[in-house]
Amino acid sequence: MDFRLGERSDAFRVKAKQFLSGHLTDEVREQMRSTGVHHNWDFHRARAAHGLLAPGWPEEFGGEGRDALEVLASAEEFQSAGAPTYGVGTTLMVANVIRHLGTEDQKRLILPQALSGDIIIVLGFTEPEAGSDVAAAQTRAVRDGDEWVINGQKMFTTNAQEADYVFLLTRTNPEVAKHKGLTTFLVPLRQAGVEIQPVITVSGERTNLTFYSDVRVDDSLRIGEIDGGWHVMTVGLTFERSIPQGGDSVRLIHAMEQWALASVDDVGRPRSEDPDVLARLGRAAAECEVTILLARRCAWLHHSGILPGVEGSMAKLFASESLTRQSADFVDMLGPDGIRSEGDATAIAEGIAEYSYRYALGTTTYGGTSEIQRNIIAQRGLGLPRPS
Ligand SMILES: Cc1cc2nc3c(=O)[nH]c(=O)nc-3n(C[C@H](O)[C@H](O)[C@H](O)COP(=O)(O)OP(=O)(O)OC[C@H]3O[C@@H](n4cnc5c(N)ncnc54)[C@H](O)[C@@H]3O)c2cc1C
């Protein structure tokens, strides 16, 4: 058994690090912090220009044909550095769906723009009354000649204000079982009838409510079969499973380590000699390693031609729940100083523990809540029955 990712991955990791040291500037970080938007167009286009946006895609589509371990190595660097990556993640997920299920015209229209960093695509699944039970979506699409007319509302359409298209899950047949009456479309966002309202989360992250009022979309932008949206969604989710995890924990632990090395307690003893500080750091470091390895297992499965299933749920669940634990633990360790936010001159390590405490809450929700991940692991992993 070899836990290393290999020489090619190591070399590609170095390329990612070099890119990040030149392009993840203080200005990019400040823009993310002040707007809560985890996408930056200049950074995104530069990433594409350096072959780091979609390196795993075949060369015919503009990628470099790199394997899943190389892709993971570079993605780990982007995540650990805290780079703006939301736009890349959703765009590549939809691009993969189009590559596998789209028409030739859709591939010609969308893929070159998506892979060159010129457009981003966001996800419009969740609704006010349909989140975990995504198949309960009510946003209606009704056919009118060669077009469809869309009416409804989506919740948490992250990055809609930056995006060119939303990958929209709609109800096209209300008469059949809920999974059987869904259809997906690529809906251009910059058109009449689309309204985007910002929603700011507890961590200051920006997401959106999106409203669709008699929005017209050509049938050529339908992805997959009419009423075949559930199959399209299933294909889409399989591409979400090889993403790195643990980057947020890596940054948090590193900052706490630096604090322990550089500061002393009330009696002048270095924090790095305090058994309580060491215990907290040691526990967090071990958890962080587990998180990284669970995600690497998914990439290894992908690399071996096997689609990760419950392994992806385990990685996502462990990453978000351990980040939640670590953040709370470090806020507690820092005492009153731990609840000072970035911007306060007295905040420790720019308030990273306090920010992480708020940010971790969202990570246990998006991409499937912790309860849903645990259900998947118990049912598909252990083989327990679904509740009737
Ligand atoms: C910051 C952020 C960004 C997001 N970005 C996007 C995006 O870009 N696009 C998008 O479409 N969505 C996005 N989401 C939405 C996210 O995927 C949903 O919030 C999530 O799927 C949960 O849905 P819900 O909020 O409706 O909660 P609900 O499904 O109503 O769940 C409420 C609670 O009940 C629990 N629960 C529900 N069903 C079960 C069950 N069967 N068993 C046990 N417990 C259950 C849940 O775990 C949760 O604790 C985002 C969310 C956040 C917070």
The ligand as an ORCA input file, in Angstrom:
! r2SCAN-3c Opt
* xyz 0 1
  C     -23.891     28.352      1.868
  C     -24.805     27.460      1.064
  C     -24.653     27.387     -0.302
  C     -25.507     26.572     -1.066
  N     -25.367     26.581     -2.450
  C     -26.287     25.917     -3.196
  C     -26.266     26.007     -4.630
  O     -25.389     26.661     -5.218
  N     -27.268     25.420     -5.335
  C     -28.265     24.702     -4.735
  O     -29.129     24.174     -5.435
  N     -28.296     24.574     -3.381
  C     -27.348     25.153     -2.605
  N     -27.394     25.073     -1.227
  C     -28.515     24.378     -0.627
  C     -28.175     23.090      0.103
  O     -27.834     22.069     -0.786
  C     -29.419     22.764      0.955
  O     -29.499     23.752      1.966
  C     -29.367     21.399      1.556
  O     -29.502     20.434      0.573
  C     -30.486     21.224      2.630
  O     -31.718     21.613      2.166
  P     -32.647     22.589      3.028
  O     -31.855     23.805      3.370
  O     -33.935     22.785      2.285
  O     -32.940     21.828      4.383
  P     -34.014     20.675      4.611
  O     -33.897     19.654      3.552
  O     -35.346     21.316      4.830
  O     -33.492     20.044      5.965
  C     -33.728     20.659      7.255
  C     -33.101     19.736      8.301
  O     -33.748     18.452      8.273
  C     -32.792     17.414      8.050
  N     -33.363     16.385      7.157
  C     -34.012     16.567      5.994
  N     -34.364     15.394      5.435
  C     -33.903     14.428      6.278
  C     -33.939     12.982      6.268
  N     -34.496     12.320      5.259
  N     -33.356     12.322      7.299
  C     -32.756     12.997      8.335
  N     -32.715     14.353      8.396
  C     -33.263     15.060      7.386
  C     -31.623     18.108      7.346
  O     -30.426     17.405      7.531
  C     -31.616     19.479      8.035
  O     -30.950     19.385      9.277
  C     -26.532     25.833     -0.432
  C     -26.678     25.906      0.960
  C     -25.845     26.699      1.708
  C     -26.027     26.771      3.201
*
